[in-house]
Each structure stands twice: as structure tokens, then as C-alpha cells.
Amino acid sequence: MATTIHVDIVSAESEIYSGEATMVHAPAELGEVGIAPRHTPLVTRLIPGDVRVKTESGEEEIIYVSGGILEVQPYVVTVLSDSAARAHDLDEAAVEEARRKAAERISQQQDEYDYARARAELAEAAAQLQTIRKLRRQRS
């Protein structure tokens, strides 16, 4: 019986992570999913948030994804995202500034398109900040 599952996390720009894991957690559209080796096949949409990969050595890799698709096979997990970054590569000051600007645009509510776009940007910034905070708690 396999005790690991292969994980590939890729964005439009590059491969972010590829390796073996004992557990994967991802922000699915209907709630967080946990994936262990030999998981039932699954395809679902992801929302902005963090994918946590527990490696064979027991360490946890935290990777921010802007959303995307999660495909699970019994021995392979694939995450396809428009953008993704390792949590330690996120710039907290830049993310906080993006969150502030999105909140400001929401308060102005010029038209429906701008409002929807600003809400999406705000959700993405909030998810990035949450990912940064999880990494900070993990390190302490």
C-alpha cells in the first residue's frame, strides 16, 4: 500500500511544486478538502487560498493559489492555477496595499463590473494575507 501521493502544483508561469506527500489540503469551492494517498478520483474548482502539502519528512509546504482546478487520482494530485506562489515568496506589504486599494474601489462602487472586479481582488488579497499568517504561525 502506497504511503505517499505525487503532487504537482503549476501556474500559468511555472511549476511551483512537484514531489511526494503524505497529505494535501486544498481550498475547494465547497470547502477545504484533505487528500491522502489512494484518494478517490476527484475534480473540483479551487478558490483563492493556500494548498498545504505535508512532505514525507513531516514538513509542510504552504503554497498560495489564486483559484484553479484540482484533479485527484489515487496516486497523483494536480493543481492547475492561473497564479501561484510559495507562501514565503509573498510580499506582505504589497498584498496589504492591494487589499487596501480593492477595499477603496468597493466603497466607490462606480459600476457593476468595477465592483465585481474589486471584490475578486479583495478576496484574493485576503487569501494571500491568510496564507502569510499561516506561514508565520508555522514558523513560531
Secondary structure as GFF3:
##gff-version 3
##sequence-region A 1 140
A	DSSP	beta_strand	5	11	.	.	.	ID=ss1
A	DSSP	beta_strand	15	28	.	.	.	ID=ss2
A	DSSP	beta_strand	31	35	.	.	.	ID=ss3
A	DSSP	beta_strand	42	46	.	.	.	ID=ss4
A	DSSP	beta_strand	49	55	.	.	.	ID=ss5
A	DSSP	beta_strand	60	65	.	.	.	ID=ss6
A	DSSP	beta_strand	68	73	.	.	.	ID=ss7
A	DSSP	beta_strand	76	81	.	.	.	ID=ss8
A	DSSP	beta_strand	84	86	.	.	.	ID=ss9
A	DSSP	three_ten_helix	87	89	.	.	.	ID=ss10
A	DSSP	alpha_helix	92	108	.	.	.	ID=ss11
A	DSSP	alpha_helix	112	139	.	.	.	ID=ss12
###
